[in-house]
Amino acid sequence: MARRGAGTLFLLQLSLLLLLHLGGTTGCALVAVDSPVVPLGSAVTASCTIQSNLCRGLEQEKVRITWMLDNEPMAGRQGHGPGDTEVSNLTLPQFNRTQAKLWCWVEWNGTKQRVGMAEIRAGYPPSKPFNLSCILNLSDYGLMCQWDPGANSHLPTSVTLKSLSSRCGRSRAPAVTGCTPQGSRSRCTVPRRLLQLYRHMEIWVSATNALGTAESEHLHIDPMDVVKLDPPVLQSIQSIPFQTDCIALTWEVARSNAHMELQCELRYRTPQDTAWALVTNIIGHTGTTQCCGFLFGTQYHFQMRCRRSLARGYWSEWSPGRNYTTHEKAPTGKLDAWWSTRPARVGKELEVQLCWKAPRRQEANGRVLGYHVTLSPRRRGRDPPVVCNTTHTHCNFSAPAGTRRVYLSAYNAAGKGAVTEVVLLERKGQPLAGLRAVPGGEHSLWVHWEQPRVPVAAYILEWQRVSSEPGRCSACWQMERDRAATAALIQEGIEPFQRYNISVYPLYKDAIGMPVHAVAYSKQKAPSYAPKLHLKSISKSSAELCWDLVPVEMQNGFITSYTIFWANSTTDVSSSTVNPSLSSFIIRELKPSTLYKVHIMASTAAGGTNGTSLTLVTTVLDDAEIQFLFLTLGLVFVLLIILLICFQKNGRVKQQFWPSVPDPANSSLGKWVPAELQQEPLQVPGVKEPGPVTISTVTVLERAVGKPPCAAEPSIPCTVPQEGRGSLGRGWSAAEPCRDPGGSGEPVQYARVMGSGYKGQQHGPPRLYLRSSSTQPLLLDPSPSPLPYENLWLGCPGDGGCPEELPATFPLLQGLRIGGTEELPDCRAA
């Protein structure tokens, strides 16, 4: 079904096309508009008429008419017309297009077909041409005229240049001639055959389009009044010897201008000048003229042009240029000089550094060949000795101590100029009250100062670019001779974005004032680069940064501030402004163990420049905490080492802190006691509560080596000193030593054992006397002695209070018998 419907629609469209084509649209449809060209923005009315009887196949069908303005559909009003016609009317209230096509469509059985079209244009009436001017060219005598066309009318416009020549006779009306410009040009040339020279003509421009016509102002001229002559030719230029600043100039006009009265102008300038000097009202065809006021020894460039006299016609083009250098003259005027002096290192002389300015162009009178510096003026035609002969504008020389004046002069090919006297004043005068410098342009600086109270003769201005090598002396200073001046413009050697130190010296009659200084830029911009950050120290909550200052050549202005920016991955960017005089900054309130990005921006009044980024990571602990931690770990480590040594050296440590006490039972003394004493039990009176007896002292009595034993010498008495009787707590003292019977006088050492008393006993502690034939002392050493002890005797107090038995605290003396005599028996009997 769908295919059948599509096929049926296609057949209907094809049949409509065939019907319209066979019937034709000329007699079938008619599109009409009230005007094909209308003013822009006005209303447009159109109608489309369909004659059904002339359109085959549409006789019995109802026709629907639609409109399209270019590609935009429009709605019209359709109705029956006279006869068998269908008419649709369309009104466009405001037509705002400069050009459009209006189409009429027929719709039949669902199919549309264009049956008619009308083209509509819209615009404005032509504008009035203005600024009409004409020039007569003598090369072909054609009158070329040009004008301004005015605003665009958006419609095809016909432009014509019309001319009307006056006739001598009145038999015929004057003919209007002219020319038509080519394309869209706004100029054209009236040929010579249509011109009448030396007669007045009326010339105007006419512009016409579908909406109207406009004409320019009418120009009444004589073609010869608007002629443009050919330029003259300069023949020669010469200086006049008697009038040294004047020249004589000869020229010749073109042949086409030879029969005319001319008025000419001369212009000239030097290569250093930007403006021309003009000489007017030069009258004549061909001839010579004189001009004065030229500088000596200076090169000039000359040009000339002419026109008809009485200010008629146009000036010719300037003639080809011609160069000429005037003759020279000896320099005139005084030179500006500046100096500094200091005593010489060797000898009584003065070292002088003298600088001066080259003479101005109007004073040089030619090319300066050099300069002379002398210590005395010229007298009676004799030239004084020259200390400096140089082509530069500075000189260093030595002069005798006390020299106050030097003499400076310039010379050229014409001779030596006037002498300038330079007084070498000392720098001790009053300085200026104030000084400031401001930009005067990209290549200049204005310097302002306050006048001192003392009258000033002149001012010296010095300037030098900071951190750059100084140039020649003449390029870094200037003199201001106006005594009332409070400002001066510095233009020589000033570059933008460079810092300059400026000094001003007041010159007094008898001294030079102390300088006052200022610093300035002619123009500023952002620094060339920002300084590089360095990390000086860092902790868990702060970081100290430092940087090197930007070199003066790269600052491009006065650094107003440094700005530090820092941020981590989670927080916003923080910043802090730092004084430009500082070169370090501490960032505080940082998070521990966090990565930060930091960069610095250097700023001037004209902008800022960012530096490279620095990455830093804060620590987990502060330095104090780290030191405490390391100290603690160190102490723990030392203690561990000590404990380890203690375990490794257990015996030595125990011996130092807990020394071994000798055991008397296992001592050698127990082994040295004679056998019979060991067999006899010691009888000690019974006591109710025997207590321990402590041996406090052992005294060993020995004789010298080689002496006979005490048993063979019975004459040696051995006595025990008497002591008070009492309880066992009573103290005992040592016995008198036995004397050697051989007469040697050597005392025989005895041993004394002192002990505390027995509990419940009134007798003192027992005393033990040992005698040995050996000279070695008896030591309480746990190791057994290799020497035997003999003649052992134990004595008790004389009151017979010896105990029958030694207490258990004397294990070494167990089994010994105790005597009760107070006095020891004779050593022999013992």
C-alpha positions in Angstrom: 0.0 0.0 0.0 2.8 2.4 0.9 4.5 1.7 -2.5 1.3 2.4 -4.3 0.8 5.7 -2.5 4.3 6.8 -3.3 3.9 5.9 -6.9 0.6 7.7 -7.2 2.1 10.9 -5.6 5.0 10.7 -8.0 2.7 10.4 -11.0 0.7 13.4 -9.9 3.8 15.6 -9.5 5.0 14.4 -12.9 1.7 15.2 -14.5 1.6 18.7 -13.0 5.1 19.4 -14.3 4.1 18.3 -17.7 0.9 20.3 -17.7 2.7 23.5 -16.6 5.5 22.9 -19.0 3.2 22.1 -21.9 0.9 25.0 -21.1 3.8 27.4 -20.3 4.1 29.9 -17.5 4.1 32.9 -19.7 0.4 32.8 -20.3 -0.5 30.7 -17.2 0.9 32.9 -14.4 1.8 36.6 -14.1 3.8 38.2 -11.2 3.7 41.9 -10.8 5.2 44.4 -8.3 4.5 48.1 -7.9 8.2 48.9 -8.4 11.3 46.7 -8.9 13.5 49.3 -7.2 12.4 50.8 -3.9 13.9 52.9 -1.1 15.5 50.7 1.6 13.0 50.1 4.4 9.9 51.0 2.4 6.8 48.8 1.6 6.5 46.5 -1.4 3.3 45.2 -3.0 3.1 42.3 -5.4 0.4 40.1 -7.1 0.4 36.7 -8.7 -2.4 35.9 -11.3 -3.1 32.3 -12.4 -5.2 31.8 -15.5 -6.6 28.2 -15.1 -7.9 28.0 -18.6 -4.4 28.5 -19.9 -2.9 26.0 -17.6 -3.8 22.5 -18.9 -5.1 20.1 -16.3 -6.0 22.9 -13.9 -9.3 23.9 -15.4 -11.4 21.8 -13.1 -9.1 21.9 -10.1 -8.8 24.3 -7.3 -5.5 26.2 -7.3 -3.6 27.3 -4.2 -1.0 30.1 -4.5 1.9 30.6 -2.1 4.9 33.0 -1.9 8.6 32.7 -1.2 11.0 35.7 -0.6 14.3 34.1 -1.5 14.0 31.0 0.9 11.6 32.6 3.4 7.9 31.7 3.0 5.4 34.6 2.9 1.6 34.6 3.3 -0.6 36.3 0.7 -4.3 36.8 0.2 -5.9 34.7 -2.5 -9.1 35.3 -4.3 -11.0 35.0 -7.6 -10.1 37.4 -10.3 -11.9 38.4 -13.4 -12.7 35.5 -15.6 -11.3 32.1 -14.7 -8.3 33.6 -12.8 -6.9 33.1 -9.3 -5.2 36.1 -7.8 -2.9 36.3 -4.7 -1.8 39.7 -3.4 1.3 40.1 -1.1 2.3 43.2 0.9 5.7 43.5 2.5 5.4 46.4 5.0 9.2 47.0 5.4 11.7 45.8 2.8 15.1 45.7 4.5 17.1 43.8 1.9 19.2 45.5 -0.8 18.3 42.7 -3.3 15.9 39.8 -3.2 13.8 37.5 -5.4 10.1 37.1 -4.9 8.7 33.7 -6.1 5.1 32.7 -6.8 4.3 29.0 -6.2 1.3 26.9 -7.3 0.2 24.0 -5.1 -2.0 21.3 -6.7 -2.8 17.9 -5.3 0.0 18.2 -2.6 2.7 19.3 -5.1 4.3 22.8 -5.3 5.8 24.4 -8.4 7.3 27.8 -9.1 5.4 29.6 -11.8 6.7 33.2 -11.6 9.4 35.5 -10.2 10.1 39.2 -9.7 13.5 40.7 -8.6 13.4 43.6 -6.2 16.3 46.0 -5.3 16.4 48.5 -2.5 18.8 51.3 -1.7 19.2 55.1 -1.4 19.4 57.9 -3.8 23.0 58.7 -4.9 25.1 60.8 -2.5 26.4 64.2 -3.5 30.0 64.0 -4.6 32.4 66.4 -2.9 36.0 67.6 -2.8 36.2 68.0 -6.6 39.7 69.0 -7.7 41.5 69.1 -11.1 45.1 69.3 -12.1 46.4 70.1 -15.6 49.3 68.0 -16.5 51.8 69.7 -18.9 53.2 66.4 -20.2 49.9 65.6 -22.2 47.8 68.7 -21.2 45.1 66.4 -19.9 42.9 67.7 -17.1 42.8 65.1 -14.4 40.0 65.5 -11.9 39.2 63.5 -8.8 36.5 63.6 -6.1 35.0 61.8 -3.1 31.9 59.7 -4.1 30.1 59.9 -0.7 28.1 57.1 0.9 27.2 53.9 -0.9 23.7 53.9 -2.3 23.5 50.0 -2.7 22.1 50.5 -6.2 23.8 50.7 -9.6 24.9 54.3 -10.1 26.1 56.0 -13.2 28.8 58.7 -12.5 29.9 61.2 -15.1 32.4 64.1 -15.0 30.8 67.0 -17.0 32.5 70.1 -18.3 31.1 73.2 -19.9 33.3 75.6 -21.8 32.3 79.2 -22.4 32.0 80.3 -26.0 33.1 83.6 -27.5 30.1 83.8 -29.9 26.4 83.5 -28.9 25.3 81.7 -32.1 25.3 78.3 -30.4 24.7 77.0 -26.9 27.8 75.7 -25.1 28.2 72.0 -25.4 28.5 69.8 -22.3 31.4 67.4 -22.5 33.2 65.2 -20.0 34.4 61.8 -19.2 33.2 58.6 -17.4 35.5 56.9 -14.8 36.4 53.3 -15.3 35.0 50.8 -12.9 34.5 52.1 -9.4 37.2 54.7 -9.6 36.4 58.3 -8.5 38.7 60.1 -11.0 39.0 60.6 -14.7 40.9 62.8 -17.2 39.4 65.2 -19.7 41.4 65.0 -22.9 43.2 68.0 -24.3 40.9 68.2 -27.3 37.9 69.0 -25.1 39.8 71.8 -23.2 40.2 75.4 -24.0 43.3 76.8 -22.2 43.2 80.3 -20.7 39.4 80.2 -20.7 37.1 79.5 -17.8 35.4 76.2 -17.6 32.6 74.8 -15.5 33.2 71.3 -14.2 31.0 69.1 -12.0 30.3 65.4 -11.2 26.9 63.9 -11.7 25.7 60.6 -10.1 22.5 58.9 -11.1 20.6 55.7 -10.0 17.0 54.5 -10.2 16.0 56.6 -7.2 17.5 59.9 -8.3 20.4 62.1 -9.4 23.0 64.1 -7.4 25.6 66.6 -8.5 28.7 68.0 -6.9 29.5 71.6 -6.5 30.4 73.2 -9.8 34.1 74.2 -10.2 34.9 77.3 -12.2 38.5 77.2 -13.3 40.9 78.2 -16.0 42.8 75.0 -16.9 46.1 76.9 -16.7 45.2 78.0 -13.1 45.4 74.4 -12.0 48.5 73.4 -13.9 51.3 71.5 -12.1 54.7 72.4 -13.4 57.7 70.2 -13.8 60.3 70.6 -11.1 63.4 72.8 -11.6 67.0 71.6 -11.6 69.7 72.9 -9.2 72.8 73.9 -11.1 75.4 75.0 -8.5 75.9 76.1 -4.9 78.8 78.2 -3.7 79.8 80.0 -0.5 80.2 83.8 -0.7 83.7 84.6 0.7 83.0 88.0 2.0 79.7 87.1 3.7 80.9 84.0 5.4 77.4 82.6 6.4 75.8 83.1 3.0 75.6 81.0 -0.2 74.8 81.6 -3.8 72.5 79.1 -5.5 71.8 78.8 -9.3 68.9 76.8 -10.8 67.2 76.2 -14.2 63.5 75.5 -14.8 62.1 72.9 -17.2 61.5 73.8 -20.9 57.7 73.5 -20.6 57.8 76.2 -18.0 60.1 78.6 -19.7 57.3 81.0 -21.0 55.7 81.3 -17.5 56.2 83.7 -14.6 57.3 81.4 -11.7 57.4 81.6 -8.0 59.8 79.1 -6.3 60.8 77.8 -2.8 64.1 76.4 -1.5 64.4 74.1 1.4 67.5 72.7 3.2 68.6 70.7 6.3 71.6 69.0 7.8 71.7 65.2 8.2 71.1 65.6 11.9 68.0 67.7 11.5 64.5 66.3 11.2 62.8 69.5 10.0 63.5 71.5 6.9 64.4 75.2 6.8 62.3 76.9 4.1 63.2 79.9 1.9 60.2 81.4 0.1 59.4 84.1 -2.6 62.2 83.3 -5.0 61.1 84.9 -8.3 62.5 84.3 -11.7 62.7 81.9 -14.6 66.3 80.9 -14.4 68.9 82.6 -12.2 70.8 82.9 -9.0 69.6 83.6 -5.5 71.5 84.3 -2.2 70.7 82.8 1.2 72.3 83.5 4.6 72.4 82.1 8.1 74.2 78.9 7.3 76.6 77.3 9.8 80.3 77.0 9.0 81.8 73.7 7.9 78.4 72.0 7.9 76.9 69.8 5.2 73.4 70.7 3.9 70.9 69.0 1.6 69.0 71.4 -0.8 65.8 71.0 -2.9 63.7 73.4 -4.9 60.1 73.6 -6.4 58.1 76.2 -8.4 54.6 77.1 -9.5 53.0 79.9 -11.6 53.3 83.3 -10.0 50.4 85.0 -8.2 49.7 81.8 -6.3 48.1 80.1 -9.3 48.4 76.4 -10.0 50.0 73.7 -8.0 53.5 73.4 -6.7 55.8 71.1 -8.7 57.4 68.2 -7.2 60.7 68.9 -5.3 63.7 68.8 -7.4 66.4 66.1 -7.0 68.4 66.9 -3.9 71.9 68.4 -3.9 74.5 68.3 -1.0 76.9 71.1 -0.2 79.3 71.7 2.8 79.9 75.3 3.8 83.5 76.6 4.4 85.0 76.4 7.9 85.9 79.0 10.5 87.9 78.8 13.7 85.8 77.6 16.7 84.1 80.2 18.8 82.6 80.2 22.3 83.8 78.7 25.6 83.7 75.0 26.4 81.9 73.5 29.3 84.5 71.8 31.5 84.4 69.5 34.6 87.3 68.2 36.6 88.6 66.3 39.6 92.0 66.6 41.3 94.0 64.6 43.8 97.6 64.7 45.1 100.1 62.5 43.2 101.4 59.4 45.0 105.1 60.3 44.2 106.4 63.8 44.3 104.8 67.2 45.0 102.4 67.2 42.0 98.7 67.3 41.4 96.9 64.7 39.3 94.1 66.3 37.2 91.3 64.6 35.4 89.7 67.1 33.0 86.5 66.6 31.0 84.8 68.9 28.6 81.9 69.0 26.2 82.4 69.2 22.5 81.5 72.7 21.1 77.9 73.1 19.8 77.4 72.9 16.1 77.0 76.7 15.8 80.2 77.2 17.7 82.4 74.4 16.2 82.3 76.2 12.7 83.4 73.0 11.1 84.9 69.7 12.0 86.9 69.9 15.2 90.3 68.2 14.8 91.4 68.2 18.4 91.9 70.0 21.7 94.8 71.6 23.5 95.3 71.9 27.3 97.9 74.2 28.7 98.9 75.4 32.1 99.3 79.1 31.2 97.6 81.4 28.6 99.0 82.5 25.3 101.1 85.6 25.6 102.7 87.8 22.9 102.0 85.4 20.1 103.8 82.5 21.8 102.0 79.3 22.5 102.6 77.8 26.0 103.7 74.2 26.5 100.8 71.8 25.8 100.1 69.2 28.5 97.3 67.5 26.4 96.8 67.4 22.7 93.9 64.9 22.1 90.9 64.3 19.9 88.9 63.0 22.8 86.9 65.1 25.3 88.8 64.1 28.4 92.4 64.2 29.5 94.5 63.1 32.5 97.7 65.0 33.3 100.0 66.0 36.2 100.4 69.6 37.2 102.6 71.3 39.9 101.2 71.4 43.3 99.2 74.5 43.9 98.0 74.8 40.3 94.7 76.7 40.3 94.0 77.3 36.6 94.3 75.4 33.3 93.5 76.6 29.7 91.4 74.6 27.2 90.9 75.3 23.5 89.6 73.5 20.3 90.9 73.8 16.8 89.9 72.9 13.3 91.3 73.3 9.8 90.6 77.0 9.9 92.5 77.7 13.1 92.5 77.6 16.9 89.4 78.7 18.8 88.9 80.8 21.8 90.6 79.7 25.1 88.5 78.6 28.0 89.9 79.2 31.5 89.2 76.4 33.9 89.5 77.3 37.6 90.2 74.1 39.7 88.0 74.8 42.7 87.7 72.6 45.8 84.6 70.6 46.6 83.7 72.1 50.0 80.7 74.3 49.3 77.1 74.0 50.5 75.0 71.2 48.9 71.6 71.5 47.4 68.6 71.4 49.8 66.8 68.6 47.9 66.9 66.5 44.7 64.5 64.2 42.8 64.4 62.6 39.3 61.4 61.6 37.3 61.0 60.1 33.8 60.9 62.6 30.9 60.3 59.9 28.3 61.8 56.5 27.4 65.1 58.2 26.7 65.2 61.1 29.1 65.0 62.1 32.7 63.9 65.3 34.4 66.0 66.3 37.4 64.5 68.8 39.9 66.3 70.4 42.8 66.0 73.2 45.3 68.2 76.2 45.1 70.7 76.8 48.0 70.6 80.1 49.9 74.1 81.0 48.6 74.1 82.4 45.0 75.1 79.8 42.4 77.1 80.4 39.2 76.1 77.1 37.5 75.2 73.5 38.1 76.9 70.2 37.1 74.8 67.2 36.6 76.4 63.7 36.6 74.7 60.4 35.8 75.8 56.9 35.4 74.1 53.6 34.7 74.2 51.4 37.8 76.4 48.2 37.5 77.6 49.2 34.1 81.0 50.3 32.9 81.2 54.1 32.7 81.5 55.5 29.3 83.4 58.5 28.2 83.3 61.4 30.6 81.6 63.7 28.0 78.6 61.3 27.9 77.9 61.2 31.7 77.7 64.9 32.7 76.4 68.2 31.6 76.5 71.8 32.8 73.4 74.0 33.4 74.5 77.7 33.2 71.2 79.2 34.1 71.6 80.3 37.7 67.9 80.5 38.4 67.2 77.0 37.0 65.6 74.4 39.3 65.3 71.6 36.7 67.2 70.1 33.8 66.5 67.5 31.2 69.0 64.6 30.8 68.8 63.0 27.3 72.2 61.7 26.5 72.8 58.0 27.0 69.4 57.3 28.8 67.9 53.9 28.1 64.6 52.5 29.4 64.5 49.8 32.1 68.0 50.8 33.3 68.8 52.4 36.7 70.8 55.6 36.8 72.6 57.3 39.7 72.3 61.1 39.4 74.4 63.6 41.2 74.1 67.4 41.1 76.9 69.8 42.2 76.3 73.5 42.6 79.2 75.7 41.4 79.9 78.7 43.5 82.3 81.6 42.8 85.1 80.1 45.0 84.1 76.5 45.6 82.2 73.5 44.4 79.2 72.4 46.5 79.0 68.9 47.9 76.9 66.6 45.6 73.3 65.4 46.3 72.3 62.0 44.8 69.1 60.5 43.4 68.2 57.2 41.6 65.7 57.0 38.7 64.4 55.0 35.8 63.1 56.5 32.5 60.7 53.6 32.2 60.0 50.5 34.2 58.6 47.0 33.5 58.3 43.7 35.3 61.7 42.1 36.2 63.3 39.9 33.7 63.2 37.0 36.1 62.5 36.2 39.7 65.2 35.0 42.2 65.7 31.3 42.8 64.6 30.0 46.1 66.9 27.9 48.4 65.8 25.9 51.4 67.9 27.0 54.4 66.2 24.9 57.1 63.0 23.0 57.7 61.0 21.5 60.6 57.7 19.9 61.0 55.8 23.3 61.1 58.1 25.8 59.5 60.6 26.3 56.7 63.2 29.0 56.2 63.8 30.1 52.6 66.5 32.3 51.2 67.3 33.8 47.8 69.8 35.9 46.0 68.7 39.4 45.0 67.9 40.1 41.3 70.8 41.8 39.6 70.2 45.5 38.9 70.4 45.1 35.2 67.6 42.5 35.3 65.3 44.3 37.8 63.9 46.7 35.1 62.6 49.0 37.8 62.6 49.5 41.6 61.7 46.2 43.3 58.6 47.1 45.4 58.2 43.7 47.1 58.8 40.0 47.0 55.7 37.7 47.4 56.1 34.1 48.6 53.4 31.6 47.5 53.1 28.1 49.0 50.4 25.4 48.8 50.0 21.7 49.3 47.8 19.3 47.4 44.7 19.9 49.6 44.7 23.5 50.6 44.4 26.8 48.8 47.4 28.9 47.9 48.8 31.0 50.7 51.0 34.0 50.2 53.0 36.6 52.1 54.6 39.8 51.0 58.2 40.5 52.0 60.1 43.7 52.1 62.5 44.1 49.1 65.5 44.7 51.4 65.2 41.2 52.8 66.6 38.0 51.3 65.0 35.3 53.6 61.6 34.4 54.9 60.2 31.8 57.4 56.9 30.0 56.5 55.1 29.1 59.6 52.1 26.9 60.6 52.9 24.1 58.1 51.6 20.6 58.5 54.1 17.9 59.5 55.2 15.4 56.9 53.5 17.3 54.1 54.7 18.2 50.6 54.6 21.8 49.6 55.2 23.8 46.4 56.7 27.2 46.9 57.6 29.9 44.5 58.5 33.6 44.7 57.3 36.6 42.7 59.4 39.8 42.3 57.3 42.9 41.6 58.0 46.4 40.4 55.5 49.3 39.8 55.0 48.0 36.3 54.3 44.3 37.1 55.6 41.1 38.6 57.5 38.0 37.5 57.1 34.5 39.0 60.1 32.3 39.7 60.6 28.6 39.4 58.8 26.3 41.9 60.6 24.7 44.8 59.3 21.5 46.3 59.9 20.8 50.0 58.6 18.3 52.6 58.2 19.1 56.2 59.7 16.7 58.8 57.8 14.5 61.3 59.7 15.9 64.4 61.4 19.1 65.3 65.2 19.3 65.8 64.8 19.4 69.6 62.6 16.3 69.5 65.0 14.6 67.2 67.9 15.5 69.6 66.0 14.2 72.6 65.1 11.0 70.8 68.7 10.4 69.8 69.9 11.2 73.3 67.4 8.8 74.8 68.4 6.1 72.3 72.1 6.8 73.0 71.6 6.4 76.8 69.7 3.2 76.3 72.5 1.9 74.0 75.1 2.9 76.6 73.2 1.1 79.4 72.9 -2.0 77.2 76.6 -1.9 76.5 77.3 -1.6 80.2 75.0 -4.5 81.1 76.6 -6.6 78.4 80.1 -5.9 79.8 78.9 -6.7 83.3 77.6 -10.1 82.1 80.8 -10.7 80.2 83.0 -9.6 83.1 81.0 -11.0 86.0 83.9 -12.0 88.2 85.7 -8.6 88.0 82.5 -6.7 88.7 81.7 -9.0 91.6 85.2 -8.5 93.0 84.8 -4.7 92.8 81.4 -4.5 94.4 81.5 -7.6 96.6 85.1 -8.5 97.5 85.8 -12.1 98.8 86.3 -12.4 102.6 89.1 -14.9 103.7 87.8 -18.0 105.5 90.0 -18.5 108.6 89.1 -22.2 108.7 90.7 -22.7 105.3 93.6 -20.4 105.8 97.2 -21.5 106.1 97.2 -20.6 109.7 95.1 -23.5 110.5 97.6 -25.8 108.8 100.6 -24.1 110.5 99.4 -24.8 114.1 101.6 -27.5 115.7 100.2 -31.0 115.9 100.2 -31.2 119.7 98.2 -28.0 119.9 95.8 -29.3 117.4 95.3 -32.5 119.5 94.8 -30.7 122.8 91.3 -29.4 123.1 91.0 -25.9 124.4 89.3 -25.7 127.7 87.2 -22.6 128.0 85.2 -21.8 131.2 81.6 -22.3 130.5 79.5 -19.4 129.9 75.8 -19.2 129.9 75.5 -17.5 126.6 78.6 -17.7 124.5 78.7 -15.1 121.8 80.8 -14.8 118.6 84.2 -13.3 118.9 85.4 -11.2 116.1 89.2 -11.0 115.3 90.0 -7.5 114.5 93.8 -7.4 114.3 96.5 -10.0 113.7 100.1 -9.0 114.3 102.9 -11.3 113.1 106.3 -11.2 114.8 109.2 -12.2 112.6 112.9 -12.1 112.9 115.4 -11.1 110.3 116.8 -13.6 107.8 119.8 -15.5 109.0 119.0 -15.2 112.7 118.6 -18.3 114.9 115.2 -19.1 116.0 113.8 -17.7 119.1 113.9 -21.1 120.9 117.7 -21.1 120.9 117.9 -17.6 122.5 116.3 -17.9 125.9 117.5 -14.5 127.0 114.7 -12.7 125.0 112.0 -11.9 127.4 108.5 -11.8 126.1 106.0 -9.9 128.2 102.5 -9.2 127.8 101.5 -5.7 128.9 99.1 -5.4 131.8 95.6 -4.3 131.0 92.7 -3.8 133.1 90.7 -6.7 134.2 87.1 -6.8 133.4 84.6 -8.5 131.3 85.1 -10.0 127.9 84.3 -6.7 126.3 87.5 -5.1 127.6 90.1 -4.3 124.8 93.5 -5.8 124.6 96.7 -4.2 123.3 99.7 -5.6 121.5 102.6 -7.2 123.6 106.1 -5.8 123.6 108.2 -7.4 121.0 110.9 -9.9 121.8 114.4 -8.6 121.4 117.0 -10.4 119.5 119.6 -11.8 121.9 122.3 -11.5 119.3 122.5 -7.8 119.9 121.3 -6.8 116.5 118.5 -4.8 118.1 116.0 -5.9 115.5 112.6 -6.4 117.0 111.0 -9.7 116.5 107.6 -9.2 115.0 104.6 -10.9 116.8 101.1 -11.3 115.6 98.2 -9.9 117.6 94.6 -11.0 117.2 92.1 -8.6 118.6 88.5 -9.5 119.0 85.3 -8.3 120.6 84.2 -9.6 123.9 82.1 -12.6 124.6 78.5 -12.1 125.5 78.0 -12.4 129.2 81.7 -12.5 130.0 83.7 -9.8 131.8 87.0 -10.7 130.3 88.5 -9.0 127.2 89.2 -10.8 124.0 92.0 -13.2 123.8 95.4 -12.2 122.3 97.3 -14.4 119.9 101.0 -14.1 119.6 102.8 -15.7 116.7 106.5 -16.0 116.3 108.2 -17.1 113.2 111.7 -17.7 112.1 110.8 -16.4 108.7 111.1 -12.8 107.7 108.0 -12.9 105.6 104.9 -11.3 107.3 101.9 -13.3 108.1 99.1 -12.1 105.8 95.5 -12.9 106.1 95.4 -14.3 102.6 93.2 -17.2 101.7 96.1 -18.8 99.8 98.3 -20.9 102.1 101.7 -19.4 103.0 104.7 -21.4 102.0 106.6 -20.5 105.2 105.9 -22.4 108.4 105.2 -20.5 111.7 106.6 -21.9 115.0 106.7 -21.1 118.7 103.0 -20.2 118.7 101.7 -19.0 122.0 98.3 -17.8 123.0 98.3 -15.7 126.1 95.4 -14.6 128.3 95.1 -11.9 131.0 96.9 -12.3 134.2 93.7 -12.8 136.3 93.4 -16.3 134.9 90.3 -15.4 132.8 91.3 -17.3 129.8 88.5 -19.4 128.5 89.0 -23.1 128.3 87.9 -23.1 124.7 88.0 -20.6 122.0 84.7 -19.7 120.7 83.4 -21.0 117.3 84.3 -17.7 115.7 88.0 -18.8 115.8 87.9 -21.8 113.6 91.5 -21.4 112.8 92.5 -21.7 116.5 90.3 -24.6 117.4 92.2 -27.2 119.6 94.8 -24.8 120.9 95.5 -24.6 124.6 95.1 -21.2 126.3 97.5 -20.2 129.2 96.5 -17.9 132.0 99.7 -16.2 132.7 99.9 -12.5 132.2 103.5 -12.6 131.2 104.8 -14.6 128.4 107.5 -17.1 129.4 110.9 -16.8 128.1 111.1 -17.3 124.4 113.4 -20.2 124.9 111.0 -21.9 127.4 108.2 -21.2 125.1 
